[in-house]
C-alpha cells in the first residue's frame, strides 16, 4: 500500500495529494462534461415544456449543448486550479501608496486575477445560455406564427427576438463591469444619461431608423410576406429589423432599405389590392372588315368575362386608328393577386385572344409603310 506520508510530500510548493485531486477533477470533468451538459440541457428543457406542448427537445438540446459544455469546462478547470497552493498565492503586483498620510501597500495575487478571469468567463457563458434560450423561445413562437393566418406574428417574433438579445447583452455588459471590474454601475448609467444627448446627435440616422421600425409595427403598412413597391424596387418583405427592412425583389436579389425611408417614402402595398388591371391594344390589319372586328371584340369580351379568374367588367372596344393598325383596346381585371398565378392567367388569356383572331380569319398588323408610285408625263408610243 502507498504510504500516507507520500501524499503529504511537497513538490514545487504543492503536496502530491493536491496534485492528485487536481488531476482527478480535471480528468473527470473533461471525460464527462458532454454527458453532464446533455443531462442539464434535458433538465432545463422540462422547465420550458409549458411554452409549447410537443416542442422538439432535440432542437433545445442542440442549442444549449455547446454553451452548457463550455460553462461546465470553466467550472471544472476553476475547481481543479483551486486545489493548488503554489503559485496562486504569489504576489504579482505591489504598489506602495499613502492613505491619510499613512503608508499603504496594495497587492494583487495570482489567485485574484484567476478569480476575476473565471468570473468573467462564467458570466459570459451564463449569458450565452440565456441567449440560446431566447433563440429556442423565438423558434417556438415562430412555429406558432406559421400556424396562424395573421402575418403580423411572423413579423413581430424576429423583432422581439433581436430586441431581447440586445437588452440581454447590454445587461451582461453592466454585470461584467460591476462584478469583474468593480465599477459603480449606477454612476456609469448616470454618465450615459448625461452623454445621451451627444450620442443622440451623433447617431441621428440610427435613431430615426429605430423609430421607423416602431412606426412600422404600430401602423402596420405591411407585414412579412407582402408584395410592395417603393421607389424603383418591387418585391416581397422578408424581414423588418431595427435599422432596415429586407425586400426580396422579383429578380431574387435582396434589397436593404432603411426603415426611415420605408416610413417617409410613398409605399404601395401590392398585396392589399384585390384586383390586377390589364390594359393593352390589339393591332389588326387595315383591311379587316368592320363586321369581323365587331365579332372579334365580342368573342374576346365574352371569353374574358367568363374566365373564372377575372371580374365580370371586361371592356373590349375599337380604340383608334393607328399608323399601321386598327387598335382594339382590351381592359380587364384579374382577381388572383399571387404574381405567379397572375402571370399564368394572363398568358392563358393572351393565347386565347390569338386563337380568336386567327379563327376569324383576321391578322395582326405590324409596323409598315405603303409607297405609291405615280407617273406624270407623256405616254410613250
C-alpha positions as a printed NumPy array, in Angstrom:
array([[   0.   ,    0.   ,    0.   ],
       [   1.057,    3.554,   -0.623],
       [   2.265,    5.303,    2.485],
       [   0.092,    8.254,    3.602],
       [   3.238,   10.294,    4.064],
       [   3.822,   10.013,    0.312],
       [   0.806,   12.229,   -0.42 ],
       [   1.948,   14.858,    2.061],
       [   5.294,   15.314,    0.374],
       [   5.82 ,   18.751,   -1.146],
       [   6.783,   19.212,   -4.765],
       [   7.068,   22.664,   -6.364],
       [   5.146,   24.228,   -3.497],
       [   2.213,   21.745,   -3.547],
       [   1.614,   18.391,   -1.936],
       [   1.271,   15.282,   -4.057],
       [  -2.275,   14.94 ,   -2.693],
       [  -3.155,   18.336,   -4.134],
       [  -1.732,   17.305,   -7.496],
       [  -3.8  ,   14.109,   -7.433],
       [  -7.012,   15.964,   -6.591],
       [  -6.224,   18.482,   -9.319],
       [  -5.734,   15.699,  -11.884],
       [  -8.842,   13.743,  -10.802],
       [ -11.135,   16.789,  -11.011],
       [  -9.715,   17.864,  -14.362],
       [  -9.84 ,   14.366,  -15.858],
       [ -13.327,   13.668,  -14.516],
       [ -14.639,   16.967,  -15.866],
       [ -13.092,   16.54 ,  -19.316],
       [ -14.431,   12.999,  -19.651],
       [ -17.979,   13.647,  -18.507],
       [ -18.605,   17.307,  -19.418],
       [ -20.578,   16.342,  -22.544],
       [ -22.711,   13.893,  -20.567],
       [ -23.382,   16.462,  -17.853],
       [ -24.193,   19.151,  -20.415],
       [ -26.723,   16.872,  -22.121],
       [ -28.36 ,   15.944,  -18.823],
       [ -28.502,   19.569,  -17.72 ],
       [ -29.972,   20.599,  -21.094],
       [ -32.704,   17.952,  -20.775],
       [ -33.459,   19.144,  -17.256],
       [ -33.766,   22.755,  -18.434],
       [ -35.983,   21.657,  -21.334],
       [ -38.55 ,   20.34 ,  -18.864],
       [ -38.849,   23.861,  -17.481],
       [ -39.903,   25.126,  -20.905],
       [ -42.36 ,   22.382,  -21.769],
       [ -45.249,   24.679,  -20.841],
       [ -44.339,   27.101,  -23.663],
       [ -45.294,   24.673,  -26.401],
       [ -46.677,   21.195,  -25.941],
       [ -44.839,   18.763,  -28.16 ],
       [ -41.812,   21.022,  -28.761],
       [ -38.855,   19.151,  -30.166],
       [ -36.356,   18.555,  -27.329],
       [ -33.566,   17.86 ,  -29.838],
       [ -33.591,   21.487,  -31.001],
       [ -33.419,   22.76 ,  -27.429],
       [ -30.613,   20.352,  -26.517],
       [ -28.651,   21.197,  -29.668],
       [ -28.896,   24.896,  -28.84 ],
       [ -27.748,   24.506,  -25.231],
       [ -25.211,   21.705,  -25.547],
       [ -22.27 ,   23.899,  -26.545],
       [ -22.683,   26.797,  -24.064],
       [ -23.516,   24.455,  -21.159],
       [ -20.497,   22.325,  -22.024],
       [ -18.261,   25.419,  -22.041],
       [ -19.706,   26.541,  -18.687],
       [ -19.044,   23.133,  -17.135],
       [ -15.493,   23.179,  -18.519],
       [ -14.783,   26.573,  -16.903],
       [ -16.175,   25.392,  -13.546],
       [ -14.141,   22.177,  -13.647],
       [ -10.899,   23.969,  -14.527],
       [ -11.505,   26.564,  -11.82 ],
       [ -12.181,   23.907,   -9.16 ],
       [  -9.082,   21.991,  -10.239],
       [  -6.824,   25.039,  -10.116],
       [  -8.039,   25.949,   -6.628],
       [  -6.637,   22.666,   -5.293],
       [  -3.13 ,   24.067,   -5.727],
       [  -1.406,   26.48 ,   -3.358],
       [   1.607,   27.488,   -5.374],
       [   1.92 ,   29.789,   -7.262],
       [  -1.648,   31.032,   -6.665],
       [  -0.762,   32.982,   -3.534],
       [   2.218,   34.684,   -5.11 ],
       [   2.06 ,   38.463,   -5.37 ],
       [   2.473,   39.577,   -8.965],
       [   1.729,   43.279,   -8.439],
       [   2.617,   45.512,   -5.493],
       [   2.356,   49.255,   -5.079],
       [   3.038,   51.449,   -2.06 ],
       [   0.781,   54.464,   -1.578],
       [  -0.111,   56.98 ,    1.11 ],
       [  -3.616,   56.881,    2.565],
       [  -4.36 ,   59.711,    5.025],
       [  -0.609,   60.361,    5.318],
       [  -0.068,   56.721,    6.282],
       [   1.853,   54.27 ,    4.102],
       [  -0.295,   51.591,    2.485],
       [   0.636,   48.645,    0.298],
       [  -1.656,   47.492,   -2.498],
       [  -1.037,   43.924,   -3.673],
       [  -2.587,   41.673,   -6.29 ],
       [  -2.037,   37.929,   -6.139],
       [  -2.295,   35.447,   -8.972],
       [  -5.377,   33.802,   -7.486],
       [  -7.207,   37.154,   -7.506],
       [  -6.548,   37.542,  -11.226],
       [  -7.624,   33.951,  -11.863],
       [ -10.81 ,   34.549,   -9.85 ],
       [ -11.678,   37.583,  -11.95 ],
       [ -10.852,   35.821,  -15.224],
       [ -13.036,   32.836,  -14.367],
       [ -15.788,   35.106,  -13.059],
       [ -15.737,   36.892,  -16.408],
       [ -15.854,   33.575,  -18.305],
       [ -18.613,   32.276,  -16.035],
       [ -20.78 ,   35.38 ,  -16.659],
       [ -20.175,   35.258,  -20.413],
       [ -21.04 ,   31.563,  -20.675],
       [ -24.145,   32.036,  -18.476],
       [ -25.479,   34.813,  -20.68 ],
       [ -24.593,   32.712,  -23.716],
       [ -27.008,   30.102,  -22.344],
       [ -29.661,   32.796,  -21.859],
       [ -29.242,   33.921,  -25.473],
       [ -29.688,   30.331,  -26.674],
       [ -32.842,   30.025,  -24.561],
       [ -34.151,   33.183,  -26.242],
       [ -33.419,   31.551,  -29.617],
       [ -35.432,   28.497,  -28.61 ],
       [ -38.383,   30.541,  -27.336],
       [ -38.334,   32.53 ,  -30.587],
       [ -38.263,   29.266,  -32.545],
       [ -41.354,   28.06 ,  -30.678],
       [ -43.265,   31.279,  -31.337],
       [ -42.158,   31.33 ,  -34.979],
       [ -43.641,   27.855,  -35.313],
       [ -46.866,   29.098,  -33.718],
       [ -46.864,   32.058,  -36.112],
       [ -46.78 ,   29.696,  -39.101],
       [ -49.995,   28.104,  -37.835],
       [ -51.727,   31.474,  -37.582],
       [ -53.386,   33.155,  -40.548],
       [ -52.127,   36.562,  -39.427],
       [ -48.745,   37.605,  -40.826],
       [ -48.186,   40.102,  -38.024],
       [ -46.937,   37.364,  -35.681],
       [ -44.304,   36.292,  -38.22 ],
       [ -43.089,   39.881,  -38.33 ],
       [ -43.146,   40.544,  -34.581],
       [ -41.312,   37.42 ,  -33.419],
       [ -37.921,   38.176,  -35.099],
       [ -38.126,   41.795,  -33.955],
       [ -38.821,   40.896,  -30.318],
       [ -36.124,   38.22 ,  -30.51 ],
       [ -33.495,   40.733,  -31.604],
       [ -34.671,   43.285,  -29.03 ],
       [ -34.482,   40.701,  -26.22 ],
       [ -30.988,   39.618,  -27.23 ],
       [ -29.724,   43.197,  -27.397],
       [ -31.149,   44.   ,  -23.957],
       [ -29.619,   40.782,  -22.586],
       [ -26.187,   41.683,  -23.98 ],
       [ -26.409,   45.215,  -22.548],
       [ -27.376,   43.794,  -19.147],
       [ -24.454,   41.331,  -19.343],
       [ -22.033,   44.195,  -20.01 ],
       [ -23.246,   46.041,  -16.898],
       [ -22.967,   42.847,  -14.816],
       [ -19.381,   42.346,  -16.005],
       [ -18.471,   45.97 ,  -15.281],
       [ -19.873,   45.7  ,  -11.766],
       [ -18.819,   42.158,  -10.789],
       [ -15.456,   41.817,  -12.538],
       [ -14.105,   45.343,  -12.819],
       [ -15.726,   46.583,   -9.567],
       [ -17.146,   49.683,  -11.224],
       [ -20.133,   51.634,   -9.956],
       [ -22.828,   50.719,  -12.462],
       [ -25.207,   53.405,  -11.201],
       [ -22.578,   56.076,  -11.88 ],
       [ -21.992,   54.679,  -15.357],
       [ -25.714,   54.747,  -16.135],
       [ -25.936,   58.34 ,  -14.874],
       [ -22.985,   59.256,  -17.06 ],
       [ -24.686,   57.663,  -20.049],
       [ -27.756,   59.772,  -19.315],
       [ -25.655,   62.943,  -19.349],
       [ -23.901,   61.942,  -22.549],
       [ -27.098,   60.705,  -24.155],
       [ -27.649,   63.999,  -25.954],
       [ -24.254,   63.822,  -27.633],
       [ -24.829,   60.189,  -28.584],
       [ -28.271,   61.021,  -29.982],
       [ -26.831,   63.806,  -32.123],
       [ -24.07 ,   61.541,  -33.402],
       [ -26.471,   58.725,  -34.218],
       [ -29.457,   60.567,  -35.621],
       [ -29.866,   58.251,  -38.603],
       [ -29.692,   55.163,  -36.413],
       [ -32.296,   56.54 ,  -34.009],
       [ -34.562,   57.587,  -36.88 ],
       [ -34.357,   54.098,  -38.348],
       [ -35.112,   52.61 ,  -34.93 ],
       [ -38.149,   54.859,  -34.526],
       [ -39.125,   53.91 ,  -38.076],
       [ -39.191,   50.247,  -37.091],
       [ -41.551,   51.02 ,  -34.191],
       [ -43.738,   53.04 ,  -36.563],
       [ -43.923,   50.086,  -38.953],
       [ -45.049,   47.771,  -36.156],
       [ -47.572,   50.31 ,  -34.88 ],
       [ -49.179,   51.364,  -38.189],
       [ -48.66 ,   48.023,  -39.978],
       [ -48.438,   49.395,  -43.542],
       [ -47.127,   45.956,  -44.479],
       [ -46.199,   42.646,  -42.894],
       [ -43.7  ,   39.951,  -43.726],
       [ -44.671,   38.256,  -46.975],
       [ -46.407,   41.287,  -48.531],
       [ -45.544,   42.359,  -52.066],
       [ -44.65 ,   46.057,  -52.012],
       [ -43.337,   48.709,  -54.368],
       [ -41.181,   51.545,  -53.034],
       [ -39.124,   53.897,  -55.139],
       [ -37.797,   51.743,  -58.001],
       [ -37.89 ,   48.466,  -56.074],
       [ -40.671,   45.884,  -56.094],
       [ -40.524,   42.699,  -54.07 ],
       [ -41.61 ,   40.685,  -51.046],
       [ -40.943,   41.773,  -47.455],
       [ -38.633,   39.211,  -45.851],
       [ -37.707,   40.841,  -42.551],
       [ -38.19 ,   44.04 ,  -40.577],
       [ -35.183,   44.749,  -38.364],
       [ -34.139,   47.556,  -36.052],
       [ -32.367,   49.56 ,  -38.728],
       [ -33.599,   48.302,  -42.071],
       [ -36.164,   46.236,  -43.942],
       [ -35.165,   43.376,  -46.252],
       [ -37.016,   43.084,  -49.568],
       [ -36.613,   40.136,  -51.96 ],
       [ -37.181,   41.544,  -55.446],
       [ -38.792,   39.716,  -58.362],
       [ -35.259,   39.183,  -59.708],
       [ -34.489,   37.309,  -56.446],
       [ -31.985,   39.944,  -55.322],
       [ -32.015,   41.205,  -51.725],
       [ -32.567,   44.929,  -51.206],
       [ -31.885,   46.51 ,  -47.812],
       [ -33.85 ,   49.73 ,  -47.28 ],
       [ -33.521,   51.872,  -44.102],
       [ -36.688,   51.924,  -42.03 ],
       [ -36.757,   55.734,  -42.138],
       [ -37.175,   55.584,  -45.911],
       [ -39.813,   52.851,  -45.606],
       [ -41.861,   55.209,  -43.42 ],
       [ -41.231,   58.537,  -45.183],
       [ -41.366,   57.436,  -48.841],
       [ -44.594,   56.651,  -50.724],
       [ -45.092,   52.894,  -50.483],
       [ -47.516,   50.796,  -52.491],
       [ -48.629,   47.568,  -50.855],
       [ -49.482,   45.397,  -53.83 ],
       [ -50.7  ,   42.553,  -51.616],
       [ -53.593,   44.653,  -50.309],
       [ -55.108,   45.211,  -53.728],
       [ -57.912,   42.855,  -54.619],
       [ -57.55 ,   43.072,  -58.43 ],
       [ -54.795,   43.333,  -61.034],
       [ -55.634,   45.523,  -64.039],
       [ -54.662,   44.582,  -67.572],
       [ -54.941,   47.16 ,  -70.358],
       [ -53.471,   46.806,  -73.854],
       [ -54.277,   47.232,  -77.539],
       [ -54.636,   44.58 ,  -80.239],
       [ -53.497,   45.853,  -83.629],
       [ -55.423,   44.37 ,  -86.593],
       [ -54.639,   44.911,  -90.25 ],
       [ -56.297,   47.83 ,  -92.025],
       [ -58.049,   45.504,  -94.464],
       [ -60.026,   43.832,  -91.637],
       [ -63.799,   44.213,  -92.267],
       [ -65.951,   46.045,  -89.724],
       [ -68.175,   43.028,  -89.064],
       [ -65.132,   40.863,  -88.401],
       [ -63.715,   43.417,  -85.945],
       [ -67.023,   43.554,  -84.069],
       [ -67.173,   39.753,  -83.927],
       [ -63.597,   39.527,  -82.634],
       [ -64.294,   42.157,  -79.964],
       [ -67.453,   40.376,  -78.818],
       [ -65.763,   36.964,  -78.608],
       [ -62.79 ,   38.351,  -76.673],
       [ -65.062,   40.175,  -74.211],
       [ -67.236,   37.085,  -73.724],
       [ -64.241,   34.817,  -73.11 ],
       [ -62.533,   37.147,  -70.626],
       [ -65.786,   37.823,  -68.74 ],
       [ -66.453,   34.084,  -68.407],
       [ -62.904,   33.315,  -67.247],
       [ -63.   ,   32.091,  -63.592],
       [ -60.103,   34.323,  -62.545],
       [ -61.385,   37.654,  -63.942],
       [ -64.003,   40.108,  -62.758],
       [ -67.161,   40.454,  -64.926],
       [ -66.492,   44.046,  -66.018],
       [ -64.311,   43.474,  -69.073],
       [ -64.325,   46.164,  -71.754],
       [ -63.241,   45.447,  -75.354],
       [ -63.767,   48.279,  -77.87 ],
       [ -62.411,   49.774,  -81.072],
       [ -59.978,   52.356,  -79.722],
       [ -58.185,   54.203,  -82.504],
       [ -56.723,   54.283,  -85.998],
       [ -53.048,   53.62 ,  -85.593],
       [ -50.258,   54.385,  -88.028],
       [ -50.244,   50.807,  -89.287],
       [ -53.099,   49.062,  -87.414],
       [ -56.7  ,   49.261,  -86.269],
       [ -56.384,   49.242,  -82.467],
       [ -58.844,   47.279,  -80.319],
       [ -58.439,   48.09 ,  -76.611],
       [ -58.776,   45.252,  -74.077],
       [ -59.366,   46.165,  -70.416],
       [ -59.992,   43.565,  -67.707],
       [ -59.136,   42.751,  -64.087],
       [ -57.617,   39.555,  -62.68 ],
       [ -58.81 ,   38.602,  -59.197],
       [ -55.724,   36.494,  -58.414],
       [ -53.146,   38.549,  -56.508],
       [ -50.328,   35.978,  -56.428],
       [ -47.791,   37.002,  -59.051],
       [ -47.027,   33.55 ,  -60.461],
       [ -50.703,   32.64 ,  -60.852],
       [ -51.391,   36.066,  -62.317],
       [ -48.734,   35.538,  -64.999],
       [ -50.17 ,   32.136,  -65.983],
       [ -53.711,   33.541,  -66.221],
       [ -52.557,   36.461,  -68.341],
       [ -50.687,   34.058,  -70.61 ],
       [ -53.785,   31.847,  -70.982],
       [ -55.938,   34.846,  -71.965],
       [ -53.358,   36.102,  -74.463],
       [ -53.182,   32.714,  -76.179],
       [ -56.971,   32.601,  -76.448],
       [ -57.046,   36.114,  -77.968],
       [ -54.589,   34.954,  -80.622],
       [ -56.822,   31.968,  -81.39 ],
       [ -59.93 ,   34.174,  -81.69 ],
       [ -58.199,   36.478,  -84.158],
       [ -56.895,   33.533,  -86.171],
       [ -60.238,   31.66 ,  -86.182],
       [ -61.997,   34.721,  -87.614],
       [ -59.548,   34.958,  -90.493],
       [ -58.004,   38.233,  -89.346],
       [ -54.348,   39.017,  -88.825],
       [ -52.23 ,   41.105,  -86.508],
       [ -50.705,   44.201,  -88.018],
       [ -47.082,   45.115,  -87.728],
       [ -45.332,   48.451,  -88.331],
       [ -45.242,   49.016,  -92.108],
       [ -45.488,   51.719,  -94.772],
       [ -47.189,   51.693,  -98.168],
       [ -45.431,   53.559, -101.02 ],
       [ -47.497,   54.73 , -104.033],
       [ -45.657,   55.463, -107.318],
       [ -47.424,   57.772, -109.817],
       [ -46.006,   58.533, -113.267],
       [ -46.573,   62.081, -114.613],
       [ -45.621,   62.757, -118.21 ],
       [ -46.27 ,   61.91 , -121.874],
       [ -47.298,   58.35 , -122.517],
       [ -44.715,   56.581, -124.657],
       [ -45.804,   55.444, -128.159]])
